[in-house]
Amino acid sequence: MSADLIEQFQQYLRVERQYSPETLKAYTEDLELFVKFLNENGGISSLTTVKRLDVHVFMSYLYDQAYQPASIARIISSLRSFYRFLQKNNLIDDNPFSYVQLKRHPRALPRFFYEDEMQALFTAVAGDKPMDLRDRALLETLYATGMRVSECTGLALKNVDFGLKAMLLHGKGGKDRYVPFGKYCQQALKNYLEKVRLPIMAKYQVEHDFVFINHYGAPLTAAGVAYILRKIVRESSLTTSIHPHELRHTFATHLLNRGADLRAVQELLGHSSLSTTQIYTHVTKEHLQRDYQKYFPRS
């Protein structure tokens, strides 16, 4: 019965909430962790019979296993949503996770690249080899739009308007938004599409509408994007690591540092809440404080 309930919840997230495969996977893993814990600690007849005491014991287990506060918060949020779904469908009377109160921890400031660091990355893909052109287009697109990696791998040719210099991105929860891009991104994309994508697609006789491809013409995956960015860093003058999301952080931080309105950045990032975007104001304040201490003679 528990497996059936989880399957119904997955269907709800997939169809009604239109969550991405990555988000769906995270919810499922959190539920499986809870089921595994219950089975190893006496078991239950169904997930509908879970009581508050079971929840408290599970919380103690998470802390004993040294889960990070952010991970615990995510797991509890997933389970609270699952039981809210059961309650909404009259499968339970009471949500056992609705009473869990977690201490709020300050959010970690997002890591970003300074403008000279971004220039070092672009210099690393300044070559004329086919994959250099592909990598430059990828880097320019991620930086120019602040898109998520899932939005990047799902980007279709039909959603790139070179006349308007804007892209239609399919964001979280099925929310679409238009994001503009500049001349550097435009030129890099055109070079890649004409000199790399078309010849490779023809060579391997592959047909699809995705913008970014691998060596064999197949759509680029999230793992592929991460691999390319790590390669770019290795070939640059930087001694750092990189994650695709850091380019999204960089996009937002650079906009705010140059005077962009917070609500405009919220729209560009596709955040449903302004509070999510406000974390970047802390980054810019920290940046200003650091520069003040570094450059002002009487700091």
Secondary structure as GFF3:
##gff-version 3
##sequence-region A 1 299
A	DSSP	alpha_helix	2	15	.	.	.	ID=ss1
A	DSSP	alpha_helix	21	40	.	.	.	ID=ss2
A	DSSP	three_ten_helix	47	49	.	.	.	ID=ss3
A	DSSP	alpha_helix	52	64	.	.	.	ID=ss4
A	DSSP	alpha_helix	69	88	.	.	.	ID=ss5
A	DSSP	alpha_helix	115	124	.	.	.	ID=ss6
A	DSSP	alpha_helix	130	145	.	.	.	ID=ss7
A	DSSP	alpha_helix	149	153	.	.	.	ID=ss8
A	DSSP	three_ten_helix	157	159	.	.	.	ID=ss9
A	DSSP	beta_strand	160	161	.	.	.	ID=ss10
A	DSSP	beta_strand	166	170	.	.	.	ID=ss11
A	DSSP	three_ten_helix	172	174	.	.	.	ID=ss12
A	DSSP	beta_strand	176	180	.	.	.	ID=ss13
A	DSSP	alpha_helix	183	192	.	.	.	ID=ss14
A	DSSP	pi_helix	193	197	.	.	.	ID=ss15
A	DSSP	alpha_helix	198	203	.	.	.	ID=ss16
A	DSSP	alpha_helix	222	235	.	.	.	ID=ss17
A	DSSP	alpha_helix	244	257	.	.	.	ID=ss18
A	DSSP	alpha_helix	262	269	.	.	.	ID=ss19
A	DSSP	alpha_helix	274	277	.	.	.	ID=ss20
A	DSSP	alpha_helix	279	295	.	.	.	ID=ss21
###
